[in-house]
């Protein structure tokens, strides 16, 4: 299921965050690099420019943001995580 005019399956991301499960996203960066990333999902926010952005923590413990229109695929993993921030789903 998608929503907010995004191609990413946002309900999967929300489900994973609410259940403290990591997700694997296939992401295409602005400069063209594409590949899978395993992340802890925390929040979805809309920017002033109207882009919907997913805020995550990556496996290195770094806070990252990904535009949902550049996420090609999402899958929920069985890997759990201990939240470092408030999960806002």
C-alpha positions in Angstrom: 0.0 0.0 0.0 1.3 3.5 -0.8 0.1 6.9 0.2 1.0 10.5 0.3 1.7 10.3 -3.5 4.8 8.2 -2.9 5.9 5.1 -4.7 7.3 3.6 -1.5 5.1 1.1 0.4 4.7 3.4 3.5 2.5 1.0 5.4 5.4 -1.5 5.5 7.7 1.2 6.8 5.2 2.2 9.5 4.6 -1.4 10.5 8.3 -2.1 10.8 8.9 1.1 12.9 6.0 0.4 15.2 7.3 -3.1 15.7 11.0 -2.2 16.0 12.0 -4.1 12.9 14.6 -3.0 10.5 13.7 -2.5 6.8 15.8 -3.0 3.7 15.3 -0.3 1.2 16.5 -0.2 -2.4 17.4 3.5 -2.8 18.6 5.5 -5.8 20.6 8.5 -4.7 20.4 11.9 -6.5 23.8 11.3 -8.2 22.7 7.9 -9.5 24.1 5.4 -7.0 21.6 2.7 -6.3 21.6 -0.2 -3.8 20.2 -1.8 -0.8 20.4 -0.3 2.7 19.3 -1.9 6.0 18.0 0.8 8.3 16.0 1.5 11.5 12.9 3.5 10.5 11.9 6.4 12.8 9.7 9.0 11.1 8.2 10.3 7.8 8.1 14.1 7.3 7.3 16.4 4.4 9.8 19.0 3.5 9.1 22.6 2.6 9.6 21.6 -1.1 6.9 19.0 -0.7 9.1 15.9 -0.7 8.2 13.1 1.7 11.3 12.0 3.6 12.0 8.9 5.7 14.3 9.5 8.7 16.3 6.4 9.7 19.4 5.2 11.6 21.7 3.1 9.4 23.9 0.2 10.5 26.8 2.5 11.4 24.5 4.4 13.8 24.3 7.5 11.7 21.0 9.4 11.3 20.0 9.6 7.6 17.1 10.8 5.5 15.8 9.3 2.3 13.3 10.8 -0.1 10.5 8.3 -0.5 10.2 8.9 -4.3 13.7 7.5 -4.7 13.0 4.3 -2.8 12.4 1.5 -5.4 11.6 -1.3 -2.9 11.0 -1.9 0.8 11.1 -5.2 2.7 10.7 -5.7 6.4 13.4 -7.8 8.0 13.3 -10.0 11.0 16.0 -8.0 12.6 14.9 -6.0 15.7 16.4 -2.8 17.0 16.4 -0.9 20.3 15.2 2.6 19.5 17.7 5.4 19.8 15.1 8.1 19.2 11.3 8.3 19.6 9.6 6.4 16.8 7.0 8.7 15.2 4.7 6.4 13.3 
